[in-house]
Amino acid sequence: MKRIALFLLLVMALGIMSCNHSSNTNTKAASSFAAAELVTLEFGKLSFYDLKKQSAIPYTAETDSVINIVYDNANHLYYTVSKNQNLTLKMLDLNEKDPQPKVCADWQLTLNDITDYMLNDLSGIYLSPDQKQIRINHHAGMDEDFLTDTRSCDLATGKMTEMTYEELSHEQNDRNNLQGERFVADNKVFYHINPDGSKTALSDKINFVDCFGSEEEANDLEFSVDRVDPTGKKVIYSAVVYWGEGWGFYCLSNLDGSGQKLLEGASIWQIIPNWLSDGSLVYVGEEPRPLDDPDYEEWNTTRHCIKLMAPDGSTKTIGHGSDFAIKPSASMPEPQTNAEYINPEGSDMVILDNGKLIIYNSQTDKFIPLETEKDSVVNAAFMGDDNLYYTVVIGDNLYLKNYYFSPYSMEPSFQADWELKLNDCVSETYGETARLMTYPSLFRVGLPFDFSWDFYSFANTKFYDPVSRTKWEGWKEDEETDSFDADFMKWDEDMSRFTTQNNDFYYTGNGSNVCLTNKIDFKQYASDLSYYEEPEFMFYSIDPTNKNVCFSGIIEYGDLGHGPLCLASLDGKLQMAFEDTDAADMTYGWLNDGSLVFVGSEPRPTDDPNYDAEYNTTKPCIKRVSPDGKVSVLSHASSFVTLH
């Protein structure tokens, strides 16, 4: 008996080891299964579909009942089998001439554990982004209807671990990125954004009232892109109404707006439709249920089936199951990722350099370009520690985008069409694009526009709410002032801790009365002493470490007030003013460690085409002032936003 037990353990160990393959597997000649781009699952059996022959090849070597399937990037097919209600993870290496099932691990779950009783469906399996682990969803007990937990199997060791919701929330499972394509949902219509910045409607010809059976639901749809075809001419997208758990359908459209159709029976609760290399589309649809089917009822006259739509639009049923898997190389290229992981921890500054976004992490002192952003960026703002909103210009039209800091983030996502031109948001004072504003307590983004010389600023603002996906001009009529003020409450509280006494700026917090400017000679910062006036101080903010404060000393007046940016420690020991700054055109911010960053200037090289010995000997740059007052050039760009 001991020998038998040892033998079984050895077989299991070899099975687990066999699942740890590299993508360069080169064994015997590949099997006919290796050429198949598509595998279908029907009544527990696998079939490989030959696209050229338009026929299915059954796989008979697996005798257990298969319940879910997924490909990896190395032509390995992973799947779960059920035997006596117990679940085992297996793998086929399709690079081999005669691929045989290999045991990877015991899921340590039963069929009941992975049954979603609300949907009457079984959990699928999916790979981690690095393809080193495979996941399956399950619930903790029979009292739960939904699959709330996730088990992960390490493919190298077979070790099982449980994953938390937070760990999974950053992963975009079973969804390709947008591959650089531009889509936006606006006013309940789904659009493709053309290279000139104009939009083409992709959903306006579908009668969603008939699809959903309710005009109210049809007018409350949310759209999201799923997959663009290999030719870049067609797109699959979902139309969903999020009431309760949400429900909806998959739709198809050409990017020029023609060929719009809802895929009959393709519910969002089914596997996402996908493309094959020749432009064919495979999806789970519906077909009439035969009258002699044991499950046929008056209310159950259709059944799921796997459909294949040819590039010309003709459709046929190729299987009677509801699960399939497509070889990754057959559909879309692998998602682009940044060359370096952008860790939200310490990423407290974004630099805009000639339309490009560069994330600066002050904790690691690294500059990381956001390589997946291809459009030209004109402004940006943080919304919390790991959420960045910014405006891009396409043609002459402005669009709002969002990038979420995560190791699994792929491409930034389009949020809304601002319905503004670039010139609408350019000031006439310094020719700069309006700054993007965020209001965290309201979770709102704002873009000023319509410059007015009456205000020397922008007269109007457009707002966007990413949660409700609505936008409007000006404040809502039913909005209370208190809600707006919540975003500025701390600023008001901080400002009240400072006062001006006898032409000096004082910190009065904590019962103190500390002068912050008695060591600064403001006259040396005047452009002309005949215009000099005793300084008036404009409070800006206290640093995140609550050690230093920055403010401006206004010492001249023209159309606007002018004077240098100043930095002082709250104990008054450190006092600085920066001659290459001006309160009339101020860009500043704080880093996590309390360093001050601002747009200053540096010498312009004499071989610079814009160099002029009399009028133009300097150029803008971003400077960093450490908490102890040391000044250095951080970047040669001149536009940035900070988290603080």
C-alpha positions in Angstrom: 0.0 0.0 0.0 2.9 2.4 0.8 4.3 1.7 -2.7 1.0 2.5 -4.3 0.7 5.7 -2.3 4.2 6.8 -3.2 3.5 6.0 -6.8 0.4 8.2 -6.8 2.2 11.0 -5.1 4.9 10.8 -7.8 2.4 10.9 -10.6 0.7 14.0 -9.0 4.1 15.7 -8.6 5.0 15.0 -12.2 1.7 16.3 -13.3 2.2 19.6 -11.4 5.7 20.0 -12.8 4.4 19.5 -16.3 2.2 22.5 -16.0 5.2 24.8 -15.6 6.1 25.3 -19.3 8.0 28.2 -20.9 6.7 29.9 -24.0 9.6 28.4 -26.0 8.4 24.8 -25.7 9.9 22.9 -28.6 9.2 19.2 -28.5 7.9 16.8 -31.1 6.0 18.0 -34.2 2.9 19.9 -33.2 -0.5 18.1 -33.4 -3.4 19.0 -35.6 -4.9 20.5 -32.5 -2.1 23.1 -32.3 -3.3 24.8 -35.5 -6.9 25.2 -34.2 -7.6 28.8 -33.1 -10.8 27.9 -31.3 -11.8 25.2 -28.8 -15.4 24.7 -27.8 -16.9 22.9 -24.8 -20.0 20.9 -25.2 -21.6 18.5 -22.7 -18.2 18.1 -20.9 -16.3 17.4 -24.1 -13.6 19.4 -25.9 -13.6 20.0 -29.7 -11.0 21.9 -31.6 -12.4 23.9 -34.5 -10.5 24.0 -37.8 -11.2 27.4 -39.4 -9.9 26.4 -42.8 -11.9 23.1 -43.0 -14.8 24.7 -41.2 -15.2 21.6 -39.0 -14.7 20.5 -35.4 -12.1 17.9 -34.3 -13.3 16.1 -31.1 -10.6 15.5 -28.4 -11.2 12.1 -27.0 -8.2 11.5 -24.8 -9.9 13.4 -21.9 -12.4 11.0 -20.3 -13.5 13.2 -17.4 -16.1 15.8 -17.7 -14.7 19.2 -18.6 -16.4 22.3 -17.2 -14.3 25.3 -18.1 -11.3 26.2 -20.4 -8.7 28.9 -21.0 -5.6 29.3 -23.3 -2.3 30.7 -22.2 0.1 32.5 -24.5 2.3 29.4 -25.0 -0.3 27.3 -26.7 -1.3 25.4 -23.5 -4.9 24.7 -22.8 -5.9 24.7 -19.1 -9.2 23.2 -18.0 -11.1 21.9 -15.0 -12.6 18.5 -14.9 -15.2 17.1 -12.5 -15.1 13.6 -11.3 -17.4 12.5 -8.5 -18.1 16.2 -7.9 -14.4 16.9 -7.2 -12.5 19.4 -9.3 -9.1 18.9 -10.8 -7.0 21.4 -12.9 -5.5 19.8 -16.0 -3.5 21.0 -19.0 -2.9 20.1 -22.7 0.4 21.1 -24.2 -0.7 21.7 -27.8 2.9 22.1 -29.0 3.3 18.3 -28.7 2.4 15.9 -31.5 0.0 13.8 -29.3 -1.0 16.1 -26.4 -2.2 14.1 -23.4 -4.0 15.5 -20.3 -1.6 16.5 -17.5 -2.7 17.0 -13.9 -1.8 20.4 -12.5 -3.5 20.4 -9.2 -6.5 19.5 -7.1 -8.7 22.6 -6.8 -9.8 21.3 -3.4 -13.3 22.3 -4.4 -16.5 20.5 -5.4 -18.9 21.3 -8.2 -21.3 22.9 -5.7 -18.6 25.2 -4.6 -18.3 26.9 -8.0 -22.0 26.9 -8.9 -23.6 30.4 -9.1 -27.1 29.6 -8.0 -28.5 33.0 -9.1 -27.3 32.4 -12.7 -27.4 28.6 -12.6 -23.9 28.7 -14.0 -20.4 27.4 -13.2 -17.4 29.6 -12.7 -14.9 29.9 -15.5 -11.1 29.9 -15.0 -8.8 32.8 -15.9 -5.1 33.5 -15.9 -3.3 36.2 -13.9 -1.9 39.0 -16.0 1.6 37.4 -15.7 0.2 34.0 -16.6 1.9 32.4 -13.6 -1.4 31.7 -11.7 -4.8 30.5 -12.7 -8.0 31.5 -10.8 -11.4 30.1 -10.2 -14.3 31.8 -8.3 -16.2 30.0 -5.6 -18.5 30.7 -2.6 -17.8 29.9 1.0 -20.9 27.8 1.6 -24.2 26.6 0.3 -26.0 29.6 1.9 -24.4 31.9 -0.6 -25.9 32.4 -4.0 -23.0 34.3 -5.6 -19.4 33.3 -6.1 -17.8 35.7 -3.7 -14.3 34.2 -3.2 -11.4 33.4 -5.5 -8.9 30.6 -5.4 -5.6 30.9 -7.2 -3.3 28.0 -8.3 0.4 28.6 -8.7 1.2 26.9 -12.0 4.8 26.2 -11.0 4.0 24.6 -7.7 0.3 23.7 -7.7 0.0 25.6 -4.4 -3.5 27.0 -3.7 -4.1 30.4 -2.1 -7.2 32.5 -1.5 -7.4 36.0 -3.0 -9.1 39.0 -1.5 -11.4 41.3 -3.4 -8.8 44.1 -3.2 -6.2 41.9 -4.7 -8.5 41.1 -7.7 -9.9 44.6 -8.1 -6.9 45.8 -10.1 -6.9 42.9 -12.5 -8.8 43.2 -15.8 -9.8 39.6 -16.2 -10.7 38.2 -19.6 -10.7 41.6 -21.2 -8.2 42.9 -23.8 -7.2 46.5 -23.7 -8.5 48.9 -26.2 -5.5 48.5 -28.5 -5.2 52.3 -29.0 -8.7 52.6 -30.3 -10.8 55.6 -29.2 -14.3 55.1 -27.9 -16.5 57.2 -25.6 -20.1 56.9 -24.4 -21.8 60.3 -24.5 -25.5 61.2 -23.9 -26.4 57.5 -23.9 -24.8 56.9 -27.3 -21.7 54.9 -28.0 -19.1 56.6 -30.3 -15.9 56.0 -32.1 -13.5 59.0 -32.0 -12.0 59.6 -35.5 -8.4 60.8 -36.1 -9.7 64.4 -36.7 -11.5 64.4 -33.3 -15.0 64.0 -34.7 -17.3 61.2 -33.5 -19.2 58.5 -35.3 -22.2 56.9 -33.5 -22.0 53.1 -33.2 -25.3 52.5 -31.4 -27.9 55.0 -32.7 -29.4 52.5 -35.2 -30.2 49.8 -32.7 -33.7 49.8 -31.2 -32.7 49.2 -27.5 -36.4 49.7 -26.4 -37.3 46.4 -28.1 -34.2 44.7 -26.8 -34.8 45.7 -23.2 -38.6 45.9 -23.3 -38.5 49.2 -21.5 -37.9 52.7 -22.7 -36.7 53.7 -19.2 -34.0 51.0 -19.3 -33.1 51.7 -22.9 -32.4 55.3 -21.9 -30.3 54.3 -19.0 -27.7 52.2 -20.8 -23.9 52.3 -20.2 -21.6 51.2 -23.0 -18.1 49.8 -22.9 -15.9 48.5 -25.6 -14.8 44.9 -25.5 -12.8 44.0 -28.6 -11.8 45.4 -31.9 -11.3 43.0 -34.8 -7.9 42.2 -36.2 -8.5 44.5 -39.2 -9.3 47.5 -37.0 -12.7 48.0 -38.8 -15.2 46.4 -36.4 -15.9 46.5 -32.7 -17.8 44.4 -30.2 -19.2 46.5 -27.3 -21.7 45.8 -24.5 -24.8 47.8 -23.7 -25.8 47.3 -20.0 -28.4 48.7 -17.7 -27.0 48.6 -14.1 -30.1 48.0 -12.1 -29.4 45.4 -9.4 -26.7 43.2 -10.7 -27.1 44.6 -14.2 -28.0 43.0 -17.4 -27.5 43.7 -21.1 -26.2 42.5 -24.4 -23.2 42.4 -26.8 -23.4 44.5 -29.9 -21.5 44.7 -33.2 -20.7 47.7 -35.4 -18.3 48.8 -38.1 -16.2 51.8 -36.9 -17.8 53.9 -39.7 -21.2 53.4 -38.0 -22.6 50.9 -40.5 -23.5 47.3 -39.7 -24.9 48.0 -36.2 -26.6 45.0 -34.7 -27.3 43.4 -31.4 -25.9 39.8 -31.2 -29.1 37.8 -30.6 -29.0 35.9 -27.3 -25.5 37.2 -26.4 -26.0 38.2 -22.8 -23.3 40.0 -20.8 -23.4 37.1 -18.4 -22.0 34.8 -21.1 -18.4 34.7 -22.2 -17.2 37.8 -24.1 -17.4 37.4 -27.9 -14.0 37.3 -29.6 -12.4 37.5 -33.0 -10.5 34.9 -35.0 -7.5 35.7 -37.3 -9.6 35.9 -40.5 -12.1 38.4 -39.0 -14.7 35.8 -38.0 -16.5 36.4 -34.7 -17.3 33.6 -32.2 -19.9 34.2 -29.5 -22.5 32.5 -27.3 -26.0 33.0 -28.8 -29.3 31.3 -28.8 -31.2 28.8 -31.0 -34.6 27.1 -30.8 -34.7 24.3 -28.3 -36.0 21.0 -29.9 -39.4 20.0 -28.8 -38.1 16.6 -27.6 -35.5 18.3 -25.4 -36.2 17.2 -21.8 -35.8 20.9 -20.7 -38.3 22.2 -23.2 -41.0 24.2 -21.6 -43.3 27.0 -22.7 -41.0 29.5 -21.0 -37.9 27.7 -22.1 -38.0 27.4 -25.8 -34.4 28.4 -26.6 -31.0 27.1 -25.6 -27.4 28.4 -25.7 -25.2 27.6 -28.6 -21.8 28.7 -30.0 -22.1 30.8 -33.1 -19.5 31.7 -35.7 -20.1 34.8 -37.8 -18.0 35.0 -41.0 -16.5 38.3 -42.1 -19.4 38.7 -44.6 -21.9 38.6 -41.7 -23.3 35.1 -42.4 -23.7 33.1 -39.2 -23.8 29.4 -38.3 -24.0 27.3 -35.1 -20.8 25.3 -34.5 -21.6 23.9 -31.0 -24.4 23.5 -28.5 -22.4 24.5 -25.4 -21.9 27.9 -23.8 -18.1 28.1 -23.4 -15.2 28.5 -25.7 -11.6 29.6 -25.7 -9.5 31.3 -28.4 -5.8 31.1 -28.8 -4.5 34.6 -27.8 -2.4 35.0 -31.0 -5.5 34.3 -33.1 -7.4 37.3 -31.9 -5.7 40.4 -30.6 -2.0 41.1 -29.8 -1.1 41.1 -26.1 -2.1 44.2 -24.2 0.5 46.9 -24.0 1.9 47.7 -20.6 4.2 50.4 -19.4 7.8 49.5 -19.5 7.9 50.0 -15.7 5.2 49.4 -13.2 3.7 52.7 -12.0 3.4 52.3 -8.2 0.8 54.6 -6.7 2.8 54.6 -3.5 5.1 57.7 -3.9 3.8 58.7 -7.3 2.8 62.2 -6.3 3.6 64.3 -9.4 2.8 64.2 -13.1 4.9 66.2 -15.6 3.5 67.3 -18.9 6.3 67.4 -21.5 5.3 68.3 -25.1 1.9 66.5 -24.7 3.4 63.5 -23.0 2.7 62.3 -19.4 5.6 61.5 -17.1 4.8 60.1 -13.7 7.4 61.1 -11.0 7.7 59.0 -7.9 9.4 61.1 -5.2 9.9 58.1 -3.0 12.0 56.3 -5.6 13.2 59.4 -7.5 12.1 57.8 -10.8 10.5 59.4 -13.9 8.2 56.9 -15.6 6.6 57.8 -19.0 2.9 56.8 -19.4 3.8 55.0 -22.6 0.3 53.7 -23.3 -1.1 57.3 -23.7 -0.7 58.1 -27.4 -2.8 61.3 -27.6 -1.5 64.8 -26.8 -2.2 65.8 -23.2 -3.0 69.4 -22.3 -3.8 69.3 -18.6 -4.1 66.9 -15.7 -5.2 66.6 -12.1 -5.2 63.9 -9.4 -8.4 62.6 -7.8 -7.1 60.7 -4.8 -3.8 58.9 -4.5 -4.1 56.6 -7.5 -6.6 58.2 -9.9 -5.4 60.6 -12.6 -7.8 62.6 -14.9 -6.5 64.5 -17.8 -7.6 66.2 -21.1 -6.3 65.2 -24.5 -6.7 67.1 -27.8 -7.6 65.1 -30.9 -7.8 67.2 -34.0 -9.0 70.3 -32.3 -11.5 68.6 -29.9 -11.0 68.0 -26.2 -11.7 64.7 -24.5 -11.4 63.7 -20.8 -9.4 60.6 -20.0 -8.6 58.6 -16.8 -5.6 56.5 -15.7 -5.8 54.3 -12.7 -2.5 53.5 -11.0 -2.2 49.8 -10.8 0.3 47.0 -11.8 -2.4 45.7 -14.1 -3.6 48.9 -15.7 -3.4 48.8 -19.4 -4.6 51.7 -21.5 -6.1 54.9 -20.1 -9.9 55.0 -20.6 -11.9 57.7 -22.3 -14.4 59.4 -20.0 -16.2 62.1 -21.9 -16.3 64.5 -24.8 -15.8 68.0 -23.3 -17.7 69.4 -26.3 -15.1 72.1 -26.4 -12.3 73.2 -28.9 -8.8 73.7 -27.7 -9.0 77.5 -28.3 -12.1 77.6 -26.0 -9.7 76.8 -23.1 -6.7 78.9 -23.9 -6.2 82.0 -21.8 -5.4 85.3 -23.5 -3.1 86.4 -20.8 -0.3 83.8 -21.0 -1.6 81.6 -23.8 -1.9 78.6 -21.5 -4.5 75.9 -21.5 -7.0 76.0 -18.6 -6.1 73.8 -15.6 -8.2 70.8 -14.9 -9.9 70.9 -11.5 -11.0 68.1 -9.3 -13.4 68.2 -6.4 -12.8 65.0 -4.3 -15.8 65.3 -1.9 -18.1 65.6 -4.9 -16.0 63.2 -7.1 -16.2 65.7 -9.9 -13.9 67.0 -12.7 -14.1 70.6 -14.0 -12.6 72.3 -17.1 -12.8 76.1 -17.3 -13.4 77.7 -20.7 -14.5 81.0 -22.3 -11.8 83.5 -21.3 -13.0 86.9 -20.3 -11.0 90.1 -19.9 -13.5 91.2 -17.3 -12.1 88.6 -15.0 -8.7 88.1 -16.5 -9.7 84.5 -16.3 -12.2 82.0 -17.6 -15.9 82.9 -17.2 -17.4 79.4 -17.4 -16.7 75.8 -16.3 -17.9 72.4 -17.6 -18.2 69.6 -15.1 -18.2 65.9 -15.4 -19.3 63.3 -12.9 -17.4 59.9 -13.6 -19.9 58.0 -11.4 -23.1 59.0 -13.0 -21.3 59.7 -16.3 -23.1 63.0 -16.7 -21.8 66.5 -17.5 -23.2 70.0 -17.4 -22.1 73.6 -17.6 -22.0 75.6 -14.4 -23.1 74.4 -10.9 -26.2 72.3 -10.6 -29.2 74.4 -9.5 -30.0 72.0 -6.7 -26.5 71.9 -5.4 -25.9 73.3 -1.9 -23.0 75.6 -1.3 -21.9 73.5 1.7 -21.2 70.6 -0.7 -18.9 72.7 -2.8 -17.1 74.2 0.3 -16.3 70.8 1.6 -13.4 70.5 -0.8 -12.0 73.8 0.5 -12.7 73.4 4.2 -9.2 72.5 5.1 -7.8 75.3 3.0 -10.0 77.8 4.8 -9.0 76.4 8.1 -5.3 76.6 7.3 -5.6 80.2 5.9 -7.1 81.3 9.2 -3.9 80.5 10.9 -2.0 83.3 9.2 -2.3 87.1 9.3 -0.5 90.2 8.1 1.0 92.6 10.7 3.0 95.7 9.9 3.8 94.6 6.3 5.0 91.1 7.5 3.4 87.7 7.3 2.8 85.8 10.5 1.9 82.3 11.5 -0.6 82.4 14.4 -1.6 78.8 14.8 -1.3 76.9 18.0 -1.3 80.2 20.0 2.0 81.3 18.4 2.9 84.5 16.6 5.8 83.7 14.3 7.0 86.2 11.7 7.7 84.4 8.4 9.0 87.3 6.3 11.3 89.5 8.4 14.4 87.9 6.8 13.2 88.6 3.2 14.0 91.9 1.5 11.1 92.2 -1.0 12.5 95.3 -2.6 15.2 93.3 -4.4 12.5 91.3 -6.2 10.8 94.4 -7.7 11.2 94.9 -11.4 11.2 98.7 -10.9 11.4 100.3 -7.5 9.2 103.1 -8.7 6.4 100.5 -8.9 7.2 98.9 -5.6 4.5 98.7 -2.9 4.7 97.2 0.6 3.9 93.5 0.3 0.4 92.0 0.5 0.5 88.3 1.2 -1.5 85.6 -0.5 -1.7 82.3 1.3 -1.3 79.2 -0.7 -0.9 76.1 1.4 0.9 74.2 4.1 3.0 71.2 3.1 1.8 67.6 3.8 4.3 67.2 6.7 2.9 70.4 8.3 6.3 71.9 8.5 6.5 74.6 5.8 4.1 77.0 4.1 4.2 78.7 0.7 2.7 82.1 -0.1 3.2 85.0 -2.4 4.3 88.6 -1.5 2.5 91.0 -3.9 4.7 94.0 -4.4 3.6 95.5 -7.7 0.3 96.0 -9.5 -0.5 96.3 -13.1 -3.5 94.6 -14.6 -2.6 91.8 -12.1 -0.7 91.6 -8.9 3.0 90.6 -9.1 5.5 89.3 -6.7 7.6 86.2 -5.8 6.6 82.9 -4.5 7.9 82.4 -0.9 8.6 79.5 1.3 8.9 79.6 5.1 9.0 77.1 8.0 6.3 77.5 10.5 8.9 78.3 13.2 10.2 81.2 11.0 13.8 79.9 10.8 13.6 79.1 7.1 12.5 82.1 4.9 12.9 82.1 1.1 11.6 84.0 -1.9 12.2 82.9 -5.5 13.0 85.7 -8.0 12.1 83.5 -11.0 8.4 83.3 -10.0 5.4 85.6 -10.3 2.1 85.5 -8.5 0.3 86.4 -11.7 1.4 83.2 -13.4 2.0 80.7 -10.6 2.4 76.9 -10.8 3.4 75.2 -7.6 2.7 72.0 -5.6 4.0 69.8 -2.8 5.6 66.3 -2.8 4.9 63.8 -0.1 8.1 64.5 1.8 7.3 68.2 2.1 9.4 69.4 -0.9 8.0 72.4 -2.8 8.0 72.2 -6.6 7.4 75.2 -8.8 7.9 76.5 -12.3 11.0 78.7 -12.3 13.7 79.3 -14.8 17.3 78.3 -15.7 19.9 79.7 -18.1 19.1 79.2 -21.8 22.0 77.7 -23.7 23.6 80.1 -26.1 23.1 77.6 -29.0 19.4 77.5 -28.3 17.5 78.8 -31.4 15.4 81.0 -29.1 18.5 82.5 -27.3 18.7 86.3 -27.3 21.5 87.9 -25.3 19.3 90.9 -24.5 15.8 89.6 -24.1 15.7 85.8 -23.8 18.6 84.3 -21.8 16.5 82.0 -19.6 13.9 79.2 -20.1 11.3 77.6 -17.9 12.0 74.6 -15.8 10.6 72.7 -12.8 12.5 73.3 -9.5 12.4 71.4 -6.3 13.0 72.9 -2.9 13.7 70.4 -0.2 12.2 70.9 3.3 15.5 72.4 4.5 15.6 74.9 1.6 18.0 73.3 -0.9 17.0 74.2 -4.5 17.6 72.0 -7.5 16.2 71.6 -11.1 13.9 68.6 -11.1 12.8 68.6 -14.8 13.4 70.7 -17.9 9.7 70.6 -18.7 7.5 73.5 -17.5 4.1 72.0 -16.7 3.1 69.7 -14.0 0.5 68.8 -11.4 1.0 67.3 -7.9 -1.0 65.1 -5.6 -0.9 67.9 -2.9 
